[in-house]
Amino acid sequence: MRLENVFSTFCIKVDWRYGEQFLYVTEKPTYLSRPRLQKALTREKKTLRSTRDVLEAVKSGEISIPRADRILKLDSLSIVDDVARLDLNRFLRRGVPEIVYARSKSLTQLGSIVIRLLDEAEKRDQMIQVPIITSKLTPDQARLLRKISKTRKKNFRFDYYPQASMACFTSRADKGEEERVENQGRVALLSAGTSDIGILNESEVILKLMGAKTMRFNDVGVASLKRLVAPLKEIQKFDPDAIIVAAGMEAALPSVIAGLSSVPIIGLPISVGYGYGRNGEAALMSMLQACPLGICVVNIDGGVAAGIIAWLIARRSAAGRRRS
């Protein structure tokens, strides 16, 4: 019996990087043609994006128990100059990476944190790909991150989103947005006015980085309800798992959408308004007192928070559709 016609009963695979050996034993030989044998031997490993993925990889024999233990250590922290303690396994545990809030950090602090995250990402198991996201960036902070990206361009892709004041480092080993988008849920986004667009951009960036499909309409507030007719028809066809509604001033739009929709609504109050509006406080109070039930409200200008909540809902919904 020739070697190319049989996938041997005993197959040993050695992973020299981790110093581990894996022995797979089958009850009887499995006959394969040369093309099928080559495909089986060179099958690309999937990317691990959750604790469940790690456990299933152990069950299938793709990774060993010691390797999984290193990946899943709950006490995996990285201390940066005693100014930050980075939660390295948050992505596996919650499905949400640690997002660096930049606005209140000095250039030195932000640079140290991002560099440490990049260092840890380079040491991380190659089956784990976690985006390194920063939010609420000032122009000076964005320029700093761009300088850092030039020293790491071999291993990381850098994307800057000026309209959202956000940036992201993504490993070049990542298979790309096409893989992340597949089956990760759907979210619609609405802004009541043009002034609400900037914060809603944060939500959209988060959703796209996490892998959700989005549909968006801007400037469809209650000052002219007829502007909602066409967008609502498109959203109905899109069949979203959640809808984010950004509004300032009196913030009536989330109540209108909640009264017309059967999916969860995430109210995003914007710091737009004057007098009693007090930088979004009136919008926040209006959403909290909304008559229609089913509205979740985040903090004023909490675009990132709204995006994460919407994505968690969408991801769970997508998983349910796959199981059914």
N, C-alpha and C positions, 0 to 999 in steps of 0.2 A: 504494500500500500504506500503510495507516494505521499510525501509531506504536503504537497500543495493541494491534495484532495481531502485532507482531514484536518479538522481543528482538534489538536491532540487532547487526549483525556486529561492530561495534567499540563497546566499552563502556569508558568511562574513569571510574574511581572515585577520588576525591580524599579522602585522610585528612588534614585540616588540622592535627590535633593533632600529628602526627609529620612534617608537611611532605612527605608522600610521594604519589606518583601511581602507580596500578596500571592497566595496560592489558591487557585480556583480548581475545584475537583468536580468533574461531571461523572455520572454513573456509566455512561457509555460514549464512545466517540460520536461526534456530530460531523457529518460529511458536508463539506462546503466546496464549491467551485473556487478556482483561483481568485476571481473578482470578489466573491462574497467573503473569502478568507481575508483578503487584503482590507476590505471595508471593516470587517470585525476587528482586525488588529490595529487599525488606525482611527477608530471611531473617536470623534472629538468629545471631550468631557463637557458636560453642561455646566453652566455657571450657577453657583449656589447663591440664592437670594433670600433664604429664610432658614430658621431652625429646622423646619420640616424637610427642606431640601437636603440639609446635612444628614438628618436621620435616614432619609430614603437612600442617600448615597452609601451610607454604612450598610443598610439592609441589602442593597444590590451588590455590595462588594467593591464599589468604586473607590472608597477611601476606607482606611483602617480606623479602629476605635481610638487609638492614641492620637491620630491626626484629627479626628473629629473633636476629641477632648481639647486639643489646643485651639481649635477654631471657636469652640463654644464657651471658653472660660468666662464666667460671669464677672470675675474680678479683674478683667483685662482693662486696666487704666493706664494712661500715659500722662505723667505730671510734667507740665511745661513751666519751668522757672518759678514754681510756686504761685503762678497766676492763673493756671487752668488745669483741670483734671479731665482729660478727654476720655469719653466713654466709647471705646473702640468697637464694641460688639452691639451697639444699639441697633444697627441696621438689621442684624440677624434676629435680634430679640423682638424688635417692634416693627420691622419693615420700614423704619424711618431713620435716615442717617443723622448724625449730629450736625446741625446747621449752625455755622458760626455767625452770631449777630455782631456786626462790625461797628455799628454807629458809635458806641460808647468806648471803643477800644483804641488805644494809641497805635501808631504805625508799628512800633516795636512789638507790642503785644500781639497784634494781628499777624505780623510776619512770623513771629515765633510759633504761634499756634498752627498756622497753615503749613509751615515747613515741617513741623513735627507730624502733622497728619499725612503729609506726602511721604515722609520717611517711613511711617508705620504702614502706609499703603504699599510701598515697595517691598516691605518685608512680609506682607500678608500673603496667605495662601492664594495662589493664582486662580483658584476656582471662585474666590470671593472678589467681587468688583463693587466698590462702594463709591458713589460720587462725593466729592468734597465741595460742599456748597457754602457760600458766604452771602449774607443778605445785608440790606441797608448800608451799602458801601458809599463812602464819599469819593469824589474824583481822585483825591490823593491816595486813598486806600486802593482804588482800582488800579492806579498806575503802579503801586507797589506790587500787587498781585501779578500784573503783567510782567514786571521785571523778574519775579520769582519763576513765572512760567517759562521764561527763556532758558533758565538753568535746568529745567526738568522736561523740556520738550521731547526728549527721547522716549520717556515713559508715560507722559501725560498730555492730554489735549486740554487746552484752556479755552473756555468760552465766557465772554463777558456780555452781559445783557444790560446795556446802559438805561433802557427805558424802564427797567425793573430795579436798577441799582443792585444787581446780583451778579455773581460769577460762579463758575464751576470748573473744577479739575476732574477729568475723567481718564481712567487708565486706558492706554492704547490697546491693552489686552482685552478690553471690553468688546463684545461683539457688536455694540452699537445700539442706537436708538430703535432700529428696526426690530431687534429682539425684545427690547423692553416694552415697546408699544403693543406687541401682540397679546391679546387677551388680558389686558390690564384694566379694563373698565372704561366708562365714558362719562365725561363731565361737561356740562354746559356752563358758560360764564356770561353774565350780563352786567353792564355798568349803566347806572341811571343817567349819568352825565359825563361829559368829556373830562371834567376834573377828577373823576373817579378812576380813570384809565390806568394811571401810574401804579396804584396799589394793586389793582386787579392783575396787572402784568406779573406781579410777584406770584400770585396764585397760578397763573398759566405756566410760568417757567417751572415751578415746582411740579405741576402735573405732568408736563412733558418730560422732565428729567426722571420722574418716577415711573413713567410708562403709560399714562392714561391718554386716551384720545379726547380731544377737546373740540367744542364748537363755541364760538364767541360772537356776541353782538354788543356794540357800544352805543351809548347815548339813546337809551330807550326808556327814559324815565316817565313819571306820571304827568309831567307838564303837558304831554301830548300822547295820550294812551294809544292813539291809532298807530304810533310807531312800533307798538308791540305785536301787532297782528301777524305780520309776515315772519318775524323771528320766532314766535311761539309755534307756528306751523312747522318751521324747520326743526325746532327743538323736539317737537312731538315725533317727527320722523327719525331723528337722531336717537331717541329713546335713552336719555342719560340716566345714570345711576344716582346722580346728585346734581344740584344746580347751585352755583355761587352767585349771589346778587350783591353787587357793591353799590352803595348809595351814601351820599352825604345829605346836607340840609335836613329836611324832615324825614328822609329815608322811608318813604311809603312803598317803594317798589317791591321789597321782599314780601310784604303782606299781600300785594296784588298777585305776585307769582305763586305764593303759597296757596292762595285761594283758588288757583286755576290748575295746580299741579298735584300729582300723587306721589312725587319722589321727595326725598329730604331736601330742604332748602337751607343753605348756609348763608346767613346774613353777615355782610362785611361792611361795618360802618366806616365812613371815610371822614377825615378831619377837614371837611369842607363846610363852611357856614360862617355866619357872623352874628353878632349880638347874642341872643339866647342860644344859638347853635354851639357856641363855645368849643370850636375845634373838634367837632364830631360828637360831643356829649349828647346833643339832642338826637342825633342819628342813632346812637347806641341805645338811649332810653326808648326811642320809638320802636326799635326792633325787639327789645326785651319785652315790650308791652303789646306786641303784635297780637291781633285777635285770632288769625288763623293758626292752628296748631301745626307743628312739624317744622318750625324754624329753629335752627341752631345758630347762635350768635357768637362771633369771636370778638376780640378786643378791637378798639379803634385802630385803623390802618394795619390790621393783622392779616395781610395778604398771604404770608407764608403759612400761618396757622390755618386759614381757610383752605388753602391748597392741600395741606396734609390731611385735614379731616375729610375733604372730598375724595382724596385718593384712597384713604383707608376704606371708605364706604364703597367706592368703585371697585377696588381690588377684591373685596369680600364678595361683592355681587358677581363679579366676573368668575370667581372661583366657584360660586354656586351654579352658574350657568354651565361651566365645564363639567361639573359632577353630574348634572342632569342630562 
